[in-house]
Amino acid sequence: MCGIFGYIGHQHALPILVEGLRRLEYRGYDSTGVAIDDGSHVQTHKTVGKVADLKAILPETVSGTRGIAHTRWATHGGVTQGNTHPHASTDGAIHLVHNGIIENYQHLRRGLSARGVDCVSETDSEVLVQMMALELQGGATPLESVQNTLQHLRGTWGLCILFRDHDLLICARNGSPLIIGQGQNETFVSSDPHPLTAHTQRVVYLDDGDVVVINRESFQIKTTKGLPVEPSITVLEDAWGEAELGDAPHYMYKEIYEQPDALRQCIGGRVDREMGTGRLGGMGLDHQTLVQAAHIHLLGCGTAAFAAEIGQMLIEKMGRIPATTHISSEFRNNDPVINPKSLYLAVSQSGETADTISALKEIKLKGGQVFGVVNVVGSTVARLCGRGVYIHSGPEQSVASTKAFTNMVAALTVFATQLGRTRHLSKADGRNLIRHLQQAPHLMETYFEDIGPIHEAVDLLCEADSVLFLGRGLSAPVAKEGALKLMELAYIPCLAYPAGEMKHGPIALLEEGSPVVVVAPNDHLKEKTMSALHECKARGAKIILIHEKGDPIGAEGDVSIAVPAIHPWLTPLLTVLPLQLMAYETALKLGRDVDRPRNLAKSVTVE
Ligand code: G6P
């Protein structure tokens, strides 16, 4: 989603800003722009399209050591150059980039009109810069102009503001992430840590309500009301994994094939093979809390919600404790009943998904205990929860999530084992599960050595008007994840159903040649899944069957793809791999932008 990058220091700002934008590209955006103080005036360059398109229209060199930049994912107003950030006040004194949504912008816009200021864009963001300019004209300092304006706003914002006549930048955060990176006599501002790591390891994650004045040598944080805030410096650790593409054709390809190593990073040091249990130190859970937990609730959106559904089933299987998965956006708006004896897990790759953040704030407000299951270290979910488990997938840049999914499943498996061992799970069963979990990375590698007839499946999928995905038990969420991947990458309508529900509706769609993807690992539900497969076949469907190697059911698919056999509770870690590859290859064959599918964003920081 929208990305902010800002710079003030002693180097040429333009290349730093453009490189910052490039590193924010993965979040998803549709237009981009920069504003730089070149010493005599503020130059603005904007374009609809990619950062590469912006680069193409930039002058060869622009002197100037202070500037702001933005990638915009349209919310208010179409994808046009006029709506692209940075936005400037009519008098040109202020330039601003904004992430988030100003809910009362129409009211504010009418107020500006009444004072003779007409906005030239359709955005909610422009009202901010015009309001600040009026403050400045009325004698306010830059900081006062920001503070006074913020008091009138309802909504969310991450702001970076450049004042033509004052050698500083001002930032503010409320609900939209913003990080300050501190270098030697230079300061960087970014929406996420990726672009900062090229410049500095010393960062400050802003909190809601923070307003920051950044001068050339230092910065001061204040509350909206002007009270000083002591900055809390975080030193970014060298994260596992490369954020750059390297030799891979796409980020998604790279991330699919990184899954074995990512999984090793996730479970390393977190399992006790001898005792057959998990050891998630960051959860800070004592024995008593685990034993007394009344219910486990898991929250997430998109892929994270499907990983949560698998976690839910494993928690119930191993812990024999009720567990429920909630879509964050539904949970937060349905006036949820919070039980302080329950444990709540907020599952999120980015840790910045607005709906999940709102849900966890609601839980905390009502006295619930929330734990993060998060990839991005220091992200808002991680900091709000304070406790939890980092899934250690390394940077995930492709919009479609892959290695975060398998690591969320693995982290939740370790949690379920830990919970189970305090209750009903025997030592022998725990040890058996942990042994298989430790083998899973190797089994993923074994699968990647022979991925099976993915291309035959792709030939069927490319032609399809719609695709049905079926699975039961742990494979039902895997089917949902496979359908999501194919739909978001290839733009083919996909339905996912628990196999038993197929005959209660989706069967009506089947006709000669309709592709149906059936996920049928060798678990206790396989025979029932096969009944659904036969019912589809009888209506002329073409079956793409995901099964375990050596299982005779392989003969039942029109295209059969085998994955290595594993413990029945761990099958999602393997059965999802061919689904990811099928989505990737189908999208490629249809000429789609695999890493940046249309309209989607990696990090959905607005409602
Ligand atoms: C967006 C992304 C999905 C992701 C979902 C949740 O929709 O496109 O890939 O699964 O957000 O994101 P999170 O960062 O909370 O896991």
Residues whose N, C-alpha, C, O or C-beta is under 5 A from the ligand:
A	BS01	G6P	C301 G302 T303 A304 V347 S348 Q349 S350 G351 T353 V399 A400 S401 L600 A601 K602 V604
